[in-house]
Amino acid sequence: MIHPAPKPTRQDNAASGPDARADIVLAVSEALAHSSGAPADLDSILDRSGYSKEDILSAFESIDDLIVAIAEHKASLISQPLVRRSRPGSVDDVRETLIAFGRVAWKEYSTTLVGFIRMMMTEGARNPALKKRVHEAGQATVTLKLREFLSAANERGILPITDAQLYAEQLLGLLREPLYQALMLSPAMRQEAAAADRVRASTEGFIHGCASVRSITR
């Protein structure tokens, strides 16, 4: 009698193929996007992902490297609209790009990054070196890409951005609204239906504020 081959496990997949690291990053990211009431400690997140620490160490040098890879992945995802149109040609280009960027950021700040920040509150408190690496790979990278985009808009005379770093931080502060709410409220308020409108309003308000600066300085 021929028995069917056993179904491949997460561990089998973790050690094979060039996409092993990407598969693990995506699986753990999905686990981070679990409901806000789920435990945010690393062991619980790995358990929800289907991967064990042994699986992860077959693809990454350390658990810390996995956490940094997740931060890098999220930063790359959020920054994509800025990278695709890094040299805007008009205020409409700026508006469309910032709205696309804002929608991606809002989604991440209301799902995966809630769990990620909750986890880092614990992991970062006992591992300052990891906290610094995650900040540089994640938040600092997104801020840099936004700052570069706003600097380009200023250089082309589209928006009067006197301090691109400050303006980037201000816009990101507006887009992090769902993250702040999720961290303060349990369970978090659900705002999917209004997300697009909130992003557009925040973007329009930001652009209007820049235009107001121009009119004042003339």
Residue pairs with C-beta under 8 A, 6 or more apart in sequence:
10 27
10 50
10 51
10 52
10 55
11 51
11 52
11 54
11 55
11 58
13 20
13 23
14 20
14 23
14 24
14 51
14 55
14 56
14 58
14 59
15 55
15 58
15 59
17 23
20 58
20 59
21 59
21 60
21 69
24 49
24 51
24 55
24 56
24 59
24 60
24 66
25 66
25 69
25 70
25 73
26 73
27 49
27 50
27 51
28 45
28 46
28 49
28 51
28 66
28 70
29 70
29 73
29 74
29 112
30 49
30 112
31 45
31 46
31 48
31 49
31 115
32 45
32 70
32 112
32 113
32 114
32 115
32 116
32 119
33 111
33 112
33 114
33 115
34 45
34 48
34 115
35 187
36 114
36 115
36 182
36 186
36 187
36 188
37 186
37 187
38 44
38 48
38 115
39 45
40 115
40 118
40 119
40 121
40 122
41 119
41 122
42 63
42 119
42 122
42 123
45 115
45 119
46 52
46 53
46 56
53 63
56 63
56 66
57 63
60 66
60 69
64 127
64 130
64 133
67 119
67 120
67 123
67 130
67 134
68 130
68 133
68 134
68 137
70 116
71 116
71 133
71 134
71 137
71 138
72 137
72 138
72 141
74 108
74 112
74 113
74 116
74 138
75 137
75 138
75 139
75 141
75 142
75 145
76 141
77 104
77 108
78 101
78 104
78 105
78 108
78 142
79 101
79 141
79 142
79 145
79 146
80 104
81 97
81 100
81 101
81 104
82 97
82 101
82 145
82 146
82 148
82 149
83 145
84 97
85 93
85 96
85 97
86 148
86 149
86 152
87 152
87 156
88 94
88 97
88 149
88 152
88 153
88 156
88 158
89 156
90 158
91 158
91 159
91 207
93 158
94 153
94 158
94 159
94 207
95 203
95 204
95 207
97 149
98 171
98 203
98 206
98 207
99 199
99 200
99 203
101 146
102 171
102 175
102 199
102 200
102 202
102 203
103 195
103 196
103 199
105 142
105 172
105 175
105 176
106 175
106 177
106 178
106 195
106 198
106 199
107 195
109 175
109 176
109 177
109 178
109 179
110 178
110 179
110 182
110 188
110 191
110 192
110 195
113 179
114 178
114 179
114 182
114 183
114 188
117 179
117 183
118 183
120 131
120 134
123 130
123 131
124 130
124 131
124 134
125 131
142 172
143 165
143 168
143 169
143 172
146 168
146 171
146 172
147 164
147 165
147 167
147 168
148 164
150 159
150 161
150 164
150 167
150 168
151 161
151 164
153 159
153 161
154 160
154 161
154 162
154 164
159 207
159 210
159 211
159 214
160 210
160 211
160 213
160 214
160 217
161 167
161 210
162 213
167 206
167 210
170 206
171 202
171 203
171 206
174 202
174 205
174 206
175 199
175 202
177 198
177 202
178 188
178 191
178 195
181 188
181 189
181 191
182 188
182 189
191 198
